[in-house]
Amino acid sequence: QVKQATNQIVMNCADIDIITASYAPEGDEEVHATGFNYQNEDEKVTLSFPSTLQKGTGTLKIDFVGELNDKMKGFYRSKYTTPTGDTRYAAVTQFEATDARRAFPCWDEPAIKATFDISLVVPKDRVALSNMNVVDRKPYPDDENLVEVKFARTPTMSTYLVAFVVGEYDFVEARSLDGVLVRVYTPVGKAEQGKFALEVAAKTLPFYKDYFNVPYPLPKIDLIAIADFAAGAMENWGLVTYRETALLIDPKNSCSSSRQWVALVVGHELAHQWFGNLVTMEWWTHLWLNEGFASWIEYLCVDHCFPEYDIWTQFVSADYTRAQELDALDNSHPIEVSVGHPSEVDEIFDAISYSKGASVIRMLHDYIGDEDFRKGMNLYLTKFQQKNAATEDLWESLEKASGKPIAAVMNTWTKQMGFPLIYVEAEQQEDDKVLKLIQKKFCASGPYTGEDFPMWMVPISICTSDDPTCAKMQILMDKPELTLVLKDIRPDQWVKLNLGTVGFYRTQYSPDMLESLIPAIKDLSLPPVDRLGLQNDLFSLARAGIISTVEVLKVMEAFVNEPNYTVWSDLSCNLGILSTLLSHTDFYEEIQVFVKDVFSPIGERLGWDPKPGEGHLDALLRGLVLGKLGKAGHKATLEEARRRFKDHVEGKHILSADLRSPVYVTILKHGDSTTLDTMLKLHKQADMQEEKNRIERVLGAISQPELIQKVLTFALSEEVRPQDTVSVIGGVAGGSKQGRKAAWKFVRDNWEELYNRYQGGFLISRLIKLTVDGFANDKMAAEVKAFFESHPAPSAERTVQQCCENILLNAAWLKRDAENIHQYFLQRKAPPAMV
C-alpha cells in the first residue's frame, strides 16, 4: 500500500542481491525499478522508480538471490550426519531478532505485521515445513527431481516468526485434546526420542488454552530438532525449532535434568504461541514482556504436567537468584531498555529480560492472585490479538481485572534497574512484636551510598513459626521506612519476611532475628524455598561485604539434615563461587575439606544406587552430591567413580545417565592423559547430542597444563558443533586456576575466529562471561578492559563491563575476608581446647 506518492521504496535486506523489482498499482501497468541502492550498515535497500508511484494498493515483485549462510541466523545451512555416516546439510531459518531480511527483502519490524503465502521448491525426497499446513504439493515443471510445496496463508504476524525448514526428518504425532495436530520431527531413525516432547506438547496446548481462555490459533504445530542452532529454541508460529538437546529424550540415555529441561523449553516456546505470536511486542524495548512472561509460565506449565519436579522451588535457584546477582551490579540495566539500532537487540536477551522479567511477573501474579491474573491475561490477549502491544497495555488489562495499582507498582520494577535490600529489626512489646523495615537499593559493592534514593513499591509478606507456610500479614511497602505491629506473638516465636521467596528483594535481619531462624533451618520447620532464600540472601550480603563470610559458613553448616535437592543445588553454587575465589589463595585445599564435610553426610545417606520409590528429585540430588564430593577429592567417592567408569568403558556395566556427569567430572579432575583420551573416544562414539554435550561440559576439569591445551584445541575442532564450543572453553575456565588463565589466553589468541563465528549473537557474550568472570585482581580487570577496547564486540559491551565489575568485586572480597575465612577453617580442624 502506497500511503503517499513517492518514487522510492525503502525496505530491509541483508546479504541479498536484487535482480529485478517492479511495482504494479492495482489495475495498472507495472513500473520497473531502475536503481537499487544498498545501505549495508543499516541493512536496508532503496528501490528507485523512474516515475512516481501514486497512493493506493498494488503489488511489489522482487526477484533476488540470497546466500544459504553458515552464521546460524537468517536462512542458513545446518550440517548433520546420516545414519550411514554421510555429511549432509539441511536448510533452516532463525529470524529473531532482525534476520528475516537475510532470507527475503521485507519490512523487518515486529509491529509491521502481514499474512504470508509461502511456497518452497525442494528436492522431492526432502521434508519441507513452514508455519502453516501444506495445501498443495506438485512436481516442479523444470526439474523432475524437485517438487513445489505450497503452504496455507498465515494469520497476520511479524516477520521474525516466519520459518521454513528443508531436510531429512522422521516424526511422531498426536492430537491434543483440543484437536490440534502436534508433530515432533527428529533426525532420521530417532523418532522414538521425540515421544517425551510430544507428550509434553500435547498436554501443554490444552493447559494454555484453558489458562488464557483463548484457543491455539493454528491448525497444527510442529516441534523440530535442528543440528546447528545458536539459541535453545525459537518459537516460530506453528513451527518451533530446537537444539537437539532441548527436544530429544532417549529413555535409556537421557538424564533427569535433560527431561526437565526439555519440559521447560517446550512449555516456554508453546506459551509464546499466544504471548508473543498472537500478541506481539510493539518494539524490542518490550522484549522482556515476551521473554519474562514465557520464562515464568513455563514453570506453571511444568508444575501442571509434572508436580513431582517441585519446579517452583527450582525457579528460585535457576532464575530468581541469578537475576538478583546480575541486577546488584552497577552495570545492570532496567528490564525495559530503549533499543535503537538492531545490533543492540541481541544484547538484551540476557538474565534481566528473562530471569528478572520472570521473577517480577511471579511476584505480580502472587500480588494479584491467580483468578484476577487470568482474567487480565484474557482481556489483554483478546484485545490485542494479531496486533502489537506495549508493557503499559498489559498493566492496564491487569489493573482492570484486579482493581490494584498495577502500573504504579510495576513501573518501579521495570523502569529502574536494581532492587531493594530490606533491613528488618523486631522489638517485643508485651504480646506483640513491633517490626521496623527500611528499604535501600541493594548493591554488590556494599551499602548503598548514592545521592538519589531509588524506591520500590514492594509487596511484603510476613510469616511466623506458628505457621511458616501462611502469611500472617501482607502489605505494600511504598515508602523508605515502615513500622508494623504483629499481634499476639510470643518472645520465643521467630518472624520471617518474604514468604516463599516471591518478593524480588533481599532481606537483612537484625542479629537476634537471624539467630532465632537458624534452628528452623536445622529442624526443617522452615519450608525449602524459604531455607534456600535465607541462605542465598546471607551469601550475597557477605559477598557485598555487609556481613562477614564466616557468618555464612556457620549457617551453611546448619544444613546437615537438608533433604531438598534445590536447596543443596543453591548451596553448592555458592560454595562453588567461594571455591573459585579461594583458588587465588594458598589455602584452596581448606575449602575442599569444608565442602567434603558439608556434603559427605548427605552423600552417605544417598549412596550410589537409586532406592525403590525414589523419584526425579532424588536422582538430581545424587548426581549433584556425588559430583561435588568427587571433584573435592573425597576418597571413597573417587575410588567408586573410577571403578564404575572402568566397567562403563569396558561395557560390563553401563553407567545410568544420571550418574554419568558426576563420574566423568570426578575421574577427569583426578585423571591423566589416558583418562582424557578415553573421554574423547567416548565423545566420538556417542550417538546422542546430549551425551556429547555432557562430555564437552566436563572436559575442562582436567588439571595438567598440556592436557588443558588439548581440550581447548578440541573446542574449535570439527568434533564440536559451533554452538557448543563456548561450553567447552567455559568448562576449562571454570575447571581450575590454570584453566582460567589458559582459557583467557586461548580466547585472545583465537579472537578473530571466535568473533567471526558468533557474529555479535548472544553466544559471544556468554563466552566472555564464562572465561573471565572468575578472576580476582585489579590487574586482570584492567587487562580484560584493555583487550576489548582494542577488539570491540559491540553486542557484548555491557557483558564486558559487568565482568570487569565482577573481577574488581572479587578482588575486594578476597582482600576483605580471605584471612578470616582461613582462620575459621583452621579453627574448625583444631582439637577442642582442654578445659
Secondary structure, 3 states (H helix, E strand, C coil): CECCCEEEEEEECCCEEEEEEEEEECCCCCEECCEEEEECCCCEEEEEEEEEECCECEEEEEEEEECCECCCCEEEEEEEECCCCCEEEEEEEECCCCCHHHCCCECCCCCCCECCCCEEEEECCCEEEECCCEEEEEECCCCCCEEEEEECCCCCECHHHCCEEEECCEEEEEECCCCCEEEEEECCCCHHHHHHHHHHHHHHHHHHHHHHCCCCCCCEEEEEEECCCCCCEECCCCEEEEEHHHCCCCCCCCCHHHHHHHHHHHHHHHHHCCECCCEEECCHHHHHHHHHHHHHHHHHHHHHHCHHHCHHHHHHHHHHHHHHHHHCCCCCCCCCCCCCCHHHCHHHCCHHHHHHHHHHHHHHHHHHCHHHHHHHHHHHHHHHCCEEECHHHHHHHHHHHHCCCHHHHHHHHHCCCCCEEEEEEEEEECCEEEEEEEEEECCCCCCCCCCCCCCCCEEEEEEECCCCCCCCEEEEECCCEEEEEECCCCCCCCEEECHHHCCCCEEEECHHHHHHHHHHHHCCCCCHHHHHHHHHHHHHHHHCCCCCHHHHHHHHHHHCCCCCHHHHHHHHHHHHHHHHHHCCCCCHHHHHHHHHHHHHHHHHHHCCCCCCCCCHHHHHHHHHHHHHHHHCCCHHHHHHHHHHHHHHHCCCCCCCHHHHHHHHHHHHHCCCHHHHHHHHHHHHHCCCHHHHHHHHHHHHHCCCHHHHHHHHHHHCCCCCCHHHHHHHHHHHHHHCHHHHHHHHHHHHHCHHHHHHHHCCCHHHHHHHHHHHCCCCCHHHHHHHHHHHHHCCCHHHHHHHHHHHHHHHHHHHHHHHHHHHHHHHHHHHHCCCCCC
